[in-house]
Amino acid sequence: MAGGTALLTGCGAVTGVGVGAAHVHGRALVVSGSAKLDPSQEALRTELLLAGHSLVGAACLGKTITRWLVTPPAVAVRHVNLPVLLRIGMLAVQVLRDAYGRRSSAALDWDMLLRGVDQPCSSKLR
């Protein structure tokens, strides 16, 4: 019985990972003809993984809190899915790194663009 319970416990996370990865790689295959991901598609995959793992983690924490309220705490603690919670933390750090990288490599703002054109055009033509 315990083996079957462990198998069913991991099915939600595995299904979420499989669906998210299949979606992103399938879309890349249709768009570019290759399943290899570019950095923006890798960031999307990471965000989808974070969303899926967050749902699984929220369900596990909800079950733990509910059990904590009605049963002894020792019984409730077994529903904490520590690997999923650790994976959520790692994915959140990666999403923040990706967002910071996109922000720092973004297009120049108007001030930076105007600094490049402050010289007279006649000097550039000679």
N, CA and C atoms as a LAMMPS dump frame, in Angstrom:
ITEM: TIMESTEP
0
ITEM: NUMBER OF ATOMS
378
ITEM: BOX BOUNDS ff ff ff
-5.0000000000000000e+02 5.0000000000000000e+02
-5.0000000000000000e+02 5.0000000000000000e+02
-5.0000000000000000e+02 5.0000000000000000e+02
ITEM: ATOMS id mol type element x y z
1 1 1 N 0.824 -1.2 0
2 1 2 C 0 0 0
3 1 3 C 0.858 1.25 0
4 2 1 N 1.943 1.241 0.747
5 2 2 C 2.797 2.425 0.841
6 2 3 C 3.45 2.727 -0.49
7 3 1 N 3.836 1.7 -1.245
8 3 2 C 4.451 1.926 -2.556
9 3 3 C 3.47 2.571 -3.523
10 4 1 N 2.23 2.129 -3.494
11 4 2 C 1.213 2.722 -4.357
12 4 3 C 0.923 4.161 -3.997
13 5 1 N 0.945 4.474 -2.716
14 5 2 C 0.727 5.848 -2.268
15 5 3 C 1.864 6.739 -2.728
16 6 1 N 3.083 6.243 -2.622
17 6 2 C 4.24 7.027 -3.061
18 6 3 C 4.18 7.263 -4.561
19 7 1 N 3.743 6.264 -5.308
20 7 2 C 3.624 6.409 -6.752
21 7 3 C 2.595 7.476 -7.109
22 8 1 N 1.448 7.443 -6.458
23 8 2 C 0.411 8.422 -6.748
24 8 3 C 0.795 9.826 -6.286
25 9 1 N 1.595 9.932 -5.238
26 9 2 C 2.015 11.239 -4.741
27 9 3 C 2.877 11.958 -5.764
28 10 1 N 3.726 11.241 -6.458
29 10 2 C 4.617 11.861 -7.427
30 10 3 C 4.007 12.087 -8.796
31 11 1 N 2.836 11.531 -9.055
32 11 2 C 2.242 11.642 -10.39
33 11 3 C 1.901 13.081 -10.773
34 12 1 N 1.45 13.885 -9.839
35 12 2 C 1.088 15.266 -10.16
36 12 3 C 2.285 16.071 -10.622
37 13 1 N 3.378 15.949 -9.927
38 13 2 C 4.582 16.702 -10.296
39 13 3 C 5.146 16.203 -11.616
40 14 1 N 5.189 14.889 -11.798
41 14 2 C 5.737 14.334 -13.039
42 14 3 C 4.863 14.724 -14.224
43 15 1 N 3.564 14.682 -14.06
44 15 2 C 2.663 15.069 -15.133
45 15 3 C 2.834 16.543 -15.479
46 16 1 N 2.951 17.388 -14.479
47 16 2 C 3.144 18.818 -14.731
48 16 3 C 4.434 19.101 -15.468
49 17 1 N 5.503 18.432 -15.075
50 17 2 C 6.789 18.611 -15.748
51 17 3 C 6.688 18.126 -17.188
52 18 1 N 6.074 16.977 -17.382
53 18 2 C 5.947 16.421 -18.736
54 18 3 C 5.121 17.281 -19.66
55 19 1 N 4 17.769 -19.178
56 19 2 C 3.132 18.616 -20.002
57 19 3 C 3.816 19.941 -20.318
58 20 1 N 4.445 20.56 -19.33
59 20 2 C 5.122 21.836 -19.562
60 20 3 C 6.268 21.706 -20.545
61 21 1 N 7.094 20.684 -20.369
62 21 2 C 8.229 20.488 -21.273
63 21 3 C 7.755 20.131 -22.675
64 22 1 N 6.75 19.269 -22.796
65 22 2 C 6.23 18.904 -24.115
66 22 3 C 5.659 20.121 -24.828
67 23 1 N 4.97 20.985 -24.096
68 23 2 C 4.394 22.192 -24.694
69 23 3 C 5.483 23.11 -25.241
70 24 1 N 6.49 23.392 -24.433
71 24 2 C 7.533 24.341 -24.837
72 24 3 C 8.377 23.76 -25.969
73 25 1 N 8.777 22.493 -25.851
74 25 2 C 9.594 21.887 -26.902
75 25 3 C 8.794 21.686 -28.183
76 26 1 N 7.514 21.337 -28.064
77 26 2 C 6.66 21.201 -29.251
78 26 3 C 6.475 22.519 -29.972
79 27 1 N 6.286 23.583 -29.215
80 27 2 C 6.146 24.901 -29.836
81 27 3 C 7.437 25.335 -30.526
82 28 1 N 8.575 25.031 -29.903
83 28 2 C 9.864 25.353 -30.52
84 28 3 C 10.052 24.554 -31.803
85 29 1 N 9.624 23.302 -31.807
86 29 2 C 9.739 22.461 -32.99
87 29 3 C 8.894 22.997 -34.136
88 30 1 N 7.692 23.459 -33.831
89 30 2 C 6.814 24.009 -34.87
90 30 3 C 7.361 25.321 -35.415
91 31 1 N 7.861 26.189 -34.525
92 31 2 C 8.325 27.508 -34.941
93 31 3 C 9.653 27.446 -35.687
94 32 1 N 10.624 26.716 -35.131
95 32 2 C 11.974 26.758 -35.701
96 32 3 C 12.393 25.469 -36.404
97 33 1 N 11.622 24.417 -36.305
98 33 2 C 12.005 23.153 -36.911
99 33 3 C 12.955 22.339 -36.052
100 34 1 N 13.285 22.832 -34.868
101 34 2 C 14.17 22.129 -33.944
102 34 3 C 13.578 22.213 -32.543
103 35 1 N 13.752 21.141 -31.779
104 35 2 C 13.231 21.131 -30.412
105 35 3 C 14.184 21.818 -29.439
106 36 1 N 15.334 22.301 -29.949
107 36 2 C 16.284 23.005 -29.082
108 36 3 C 15.709 24.369 -28.717
109 37 1 N 15.841 24.727 -27.445
110 37 2 C 15.23 25.954 -26.938
111 37 3 C 16.22 27.101 -26.94
112 38 1 N 15.734 28.296 -27.317
113 38 2 C 16.552 29.5 -27.169
114 38 3 C 16.344 30.031 -25.746
115 39 1 N 17.115 31.044 -25.326
116 39 2 C 17.012 31.509 -23.931
117 39 3 C 15.607 31.943 -23.507
118 40 1 N 14.86 32.583 -24.391
119 40 2 C 13.508 33.011 -23.999
120 40 3 C 12.58 31.808 -23.81
121 41 1 N 12.763 30.781 -24.629
122 41 2 C 11.942 29.583 -24.476
123 41 3 C 12.348 28.796 -23.225
124 42 1 N 13.631 28.804 -22.891
125 42 2 C 14.071 28.164 -21.651
126 42 3 C 13.486 28.886 -20.438
127 43 1 N 13.417 30.217 -20.522
128 43 2 C 12.819 30.986 -19.425
129 43 3 C 11.338 30.655 -19.283
130 44 1 N 10.642 30.506 -20.422
131 44 2 C 9.228 30.135 -20.385
132 44 3 C 9.056 28.755 -19.76
133 45 1 N 9.923 27.802 -20.132
134 45 2 C 9.848 26.462 -19.548
135 45 3 C 10.047 26.518 -18.038
136 46 1 N 11.006 27.33 -17.59
137 46 2 C 11.264 27.458 -16.154
138 46 3 C 10.058 28.055 -15.443
139 47 1 N 9.422 29.067 -16.052
140 47 2 C 8.236 29.677 -15.449
141 47 3 C 7.077 28.693 -15.375
142 48 1 N 6.898 27.877 -16.423
143 48 2 C 5.837 26.868 -16.387
144 48 3 C 6.119 25.799 -15.329
145 49 1 N 7.386 25.416 -15.204
146 49 2 C 7.739 24.457 -14.158
147 49 3 C 7.47 25.032 -12.773
148 50 1 N 7.793 26.308 -12.597
149 50 2 C 7.523 26.953 -11.309
150 50 3 C 6.027 26.973 -11.019
151 51 1 N 5.226 27.286 -12.016
152 51 2 C 3.771 27.322 -11.823
153 51 3 C 3.234 25.935 -11.448
154 52 1 N 3.679 24.915 -12.168
155 52 2 C 3.209 23.56 -11.883
156 52 3 C 3.637 23.069 -10.511
157 53 1 N 4.903 23.277 -10.182
158 53 2 C 5.384 22.849 -8.871
159 53 3 C 4.716 23.644 -7.744
160 54 1 N 4.417 24.903 -8.004
161 54 2 C 3.736 25.715 -6.984
162 54 3 C 2.341 25.178 -6.693
163 55 1 N 1.643 24.72 -7.72
164 55 2 C 0.319 24.131 -7.49
165 55 3 C 0.421 22.853 -6.655
166 56 1 N 1.385 22.011 -6.99
167 56 2 C 1.569 20.775 -6.222
168 56 3 C 1.969 21.106 -4.783
169 57 1 N 2.873 22.066 -4.62
170 57 2 C 3.302 22.463 -3.272
171 57 3 C 2.173 23.059 -2.459
172 58 1 N 1.335 23.87 -3.107
173 58 2 C 0.198 24.462 -2.394
174 58 3 C -0.783 23.38 -1.946
175 59 1 N -1.014 22.389 -2.793
176 59 2 C -1.911 21.296 -2.411
177 59 3 C -1.343 20.508 -1.23
178 60 1 N -0.043 20.253 -1.263
179 60 2 C 0.589 19.512 -0.161
180 60 3 C 0.537 20.307 1.139
181 61 1 N 0.805 21.606 1.055
182 61 2 C 0.747 22.426 2.27
183 61 3 C -0.675 22.551 2.794
184 62 1 N -1.644 22.654 1.894
185 62 2 C -3.045 22.699 2.323
186 62 3 C -3.458 21.424 3.03
187 63 1 N -3.009 20.29 2.482
188 63 2 C -3.311 19.014 3.117
189 63 3 C -2.625 18.916 4.481
190 64 1 N -1.408 19.404 4.562
191 64 2 C -0.666 19.357 5.831
192 64 3 C -1.345 20.218 6.891
193 65 1 N -1.736 21.423 6.527
194 65 2 C -2.39 22.32 7.487
195 65 3 C -3.726 21.746 7.947
196 66 1 N -4.477 21.183 7.01
197 66 2 C -5.768 20.582 7.368
198 66 3 C -5.563 19.414 8.339
199 67 1 N -4.595 18.564 8.027
200 67 2 C -4.327 17.432 8.922
201 67 3 C -3.818 17.909 10.271
202 68 1 N -3.031 18.988 10.278
203 68 2 C -2.483 19.523 11.524
204 68 3 C -3.62 19.962 12.46
205 69 1 N -4.693 20.515 11.863
206 69 2 C -5.812 21.007 12.663
207 69 3 C -6.652 19.889 13.263
208 70 1 N -6.721 18.73 12.59
209 70 2 C -7.631 17.681 13.059
210 70 3 C -6.92 16.445 13.628
211 71 1 N -5.622 16.327 13.4
212 71 2 C -4.888 15.155 13.898
213 71 3 C -3.652 15.626 14.657
214 72 1 N -2.971 14.73 15.303
215 72 2 C -1.708 15.11 15.953
216 72 3 C -0.686 15.595 14.903
217 73 1 N 0.161 16.538 15.274
218 73 2 C 1.123 17.097 14.316
219 73 3 C 2.039 16.061 13.671
220 74 1 N 2.361 14.995 14.369
221 74 2 C 3.244 13.972 13.799
222 74 3 C 2.625 13.322 12.57
223 75 1 N 1.311 13.188 12.564
224 75 2 C 0.618 12.607 11.412
225 75 3 C 0.586 13.611 10.256
226 76 1 N 0.444 14.869 10.567
227 76 2 C 0.337 15.898 9.535
228 76 3 C 1.646 16.14 8.81
229 77 1 N 2.754 16.013 9.505
230 77 2 C 4.059 16.341 8.924
231 77 3 C 4.406 15.429 7.749
232 78 1 N 3.868 14.236 7.711
233 78 2 C 4.226 13.328 6.62
234 78 3 C 3.699 13.802 5.263
235 79 1 N 2.775 14.746 5.251
236 79 2 C 2.248 15.264 3.985
237 79 3 C 3.074 16.423 3.427
238 80 1 N 4.053 16.88 4.174
239 80 2 C 4.927 17.935 3.654
240 80 3 C 5.802 17.309 2.576
241 81 1 N 5.753 17.871 1.38
242 81 2 C 6.54 17.363 0.26
243 81 3 C 7.781 18.232 0.129
244 82 1 N 8.795 17.913 0.908
245 82 2 C 10.008 18.726 0.965
246 82 3 C 10.721 18.831 -0.381
247 83 1 N 10.846 17.77 -1.168
248 83 2 C 11.508 17.925 -2.471
249 83 3 C 10.81 18.934 -3.379
250 84 1 N 9.484 18.939 -3.371
251 84 2 C 8.756 19.901 -4.2
252 84 3 C 8.976 21.323 -3.686
253 85 1 N 8.971 21.5 -2.377
254 85 2 C 9.202 22.837 -1.819
255 85 3 C 10.607 23.34 -2.138
256 86 1 N 11.603 22.452 -2.083
257 86 2 C 12.962 22.843 -2.454
258 86 3 C 13.054 23.177 -3.936
259 87 1 N 12.377 22.401 -4.765
260 87 2 C 12.378 22.664 -6.216
261 87 3 C 11.699 23.998 -6.512
262 88 1 N 10.644 24.327 -5.796
263 88 2 C 9.976 25.627 -5.979
264 88 3 C 10.966 26.745 -5.684
265 89 1 N 11.709 26.617 -4.593
266 89 2 C 12.697 27.641 -4.253
267 89 3 C 13.769 27.78 -5.316
268 90 1 N 14.283 26.65 -5.839
269 90 2 C 15.313 26.704 -6.875
270 90 3 C 14.773 27.309 -8.162
271 91 1 N 13.555 26.943 -8.543
272 91 2 C 12.958 27.497 -9.76
273 91 3 C 12.675 28.993 -9.603
274 92 1 N 12.259 29.413 -8.412
275 92 2 C 12.002 30.836 -8.176
276 92 3 C 13.284 31.651 -8.321
277 93 1 N 14.388 31.124 -7.815
278 93 2 C 15.673 31.82 -7.972
279 93 3 C 16.043 31.908 -9.448
280 94 1 N 15.83 30.821 -10.211
281 94 2 C 16.156 30.827 -11.635
282 94 3 C 15.275 31.821 -12.402
283 95 1 N 13.983 31.883 -12.061
284 95 2 C 13.088 32.838 -12.722
285 95 3 C 13.539 34.269 -12.438
286 96 1 N 13.945 34.544 -11.203
287 96 2 C 14.45 35.884 -10.881
288 96 3 C 15.724 36.204 -11.651
289 97 1 N 16.627 35.238 -11.768
290 97 2 C 17.854 35.457 -12.552
291 97 3 C 17.529 35.734 -14.018
292 98 1 N 16.602 34.961 -14.572
293 98 2 C 16.214 35.171 -15.97
294 98 3 C 15.594 36.547 -16.163
295 99 1 N 14.739 36.951 -15.242
296 99 2 C 14.093 38.269 -15.349
297 99 3 C 15.126 39.38 -15.239
298 100 1 N 16.084 39.23 -14.326
299 100 2 C 17.132 40.239 -14.187
300 100 3 C 17.994 40.293 -15.45
301 101 1 N 18.287 39.14 -16.023
302 101 2 C 19.07 39.097 -17.257
303 101 3 C 18.353 39.746 -18.419
304 102 1 N 17.047 39.52 -18.515
305 102 2 C 16.269 40.167 -19.592
306 102 3 C 16.211 41.664 -19.381
307 103 1 N 16.086 42.086 -18.134
308 103 2 C 15.986 43.514 -17.857
309 103 3 C 17.306 44.217 -18.144
310 104 1 N 18.427 43.583 -17.813
311 104 2 C 19.713 44.232 -18.033
312 104 3 C 20.12 44.216 -19.499
313 105 1 N 19.564 43.303 -20.299
314 105 2 C 19.899 43.261 -21.717
315 105 3 C 18.797 43.87 -22.577
316 106 1 N 17.919 44.631 -21.97
317 106 2 C 16.806 45.237 -22.699
318 106 3 C 17.313 46.343 -23.618
319 107 1 N 16.437 46.812 -24.477
320 107 2 C 16.784 47.874 -25.413
321 107 3 C 17.141 49.159 -24.654
322 108 1 N 17.912 49.988 -25.294
323 108 2 C 18.324 51.25 -24.681
324 108 3 C 17.12 52.172 -24.492
325 109 1 N 17.148 52.947 -23.432
326 109 2 C 16.075 53.915 -23.232
327 109 3 C 16.356 55.16 -24.078
328 110 1 N 15.438 56.107 -24.081
329 110 2 C 15.545 57.293 -24.935
330 110 3 C 16.768 58.132 -24.601
331 111 1 N 17.111 58.249 -23.343
332 111 2 C 18.292 59.032 -22.964
333 111 3 C 19.567 58.455 -23.579
334 112 1 N 19.702 57.142 -23.529
335 112 2 C 20.886 56.504 -24.107
336 112 3 C 20.91 56.659 -25.628
337 113 1 N 19.757 56.58 -26.267
338 113 2 C 19.7 56.75 -27.718
339 113 3 C 20.058 58.173 -28.129
340 114 1 N 19.574 59.155 -27.358
341 114 2 C 19.848 60.551 -27.702
342 114 3 C 21.296 60.935 -27.458
343 115 1 N 21.979 60.275 -26.564
344 115 2 C 23.398 60.558 -26.345
345 115 3 C 24.224 60.232 -27.577
346 116 1 N 23.781 59.257 -28.347
347 116 2 C 24.496 58.874 -29.556
348 116 3 C 24.278 59.801 -30.722
349 117 1 N 23.257 60.651 -30.658
350 117 2 C 22.982 61.56 -31.777
351 117 3 C 23.217 63.011 -31.423
352 118 1 N 23.936 63.272 -30.35
353 118 2 C 24.172 64.66 -29.96
354 118 3 C 25.247 65.344 -30.803
355 119 1 N 25.945 64.581 -31.632
356 119 2 C 26.936 65.165 -32.51
357 119 3 C 26.261 65.624 -33.799
358 120 1 N 26.808 66.713 -34.428
359 120 2 C 26.218 67.177 -35.689
360 120 3 C 26.346 66.12 -36.787
361 121 1 N 25.368 66.077 -37.635
362 121 2 C 25.36 65.093 -38.726
363 121 3 C 26.473 65.362 -39.724
364 122 1 N 26.867 66.612 -39.931
365 122 2 C 27.885 66.918 -40.933
366 122 3 C 29.226 66.287 -40.567
367 123 1 N 29.535 66.171 -39.286
368 123 2 C 30.809 65.571 -38.893
369 123 3 C 30.806 64.065 -39.157
370 124 1 N 29.638 63.432 -39.163
371 124 2 C 29.567 62.012 -39.426
372 124 3 C 29.688 61.7 -40.91
373 125 1 N 29.35 62.678 -41.753
374 125 2 C 29.362 62.428 -43.187
375 125 3 C 30.775 62.546 -43.766
376 126 1 N 31.659 63.229 -43.144
377 126 2 C 33.009 63.421 -43.714
378 126 3 C 33.865 62.248 -43.585
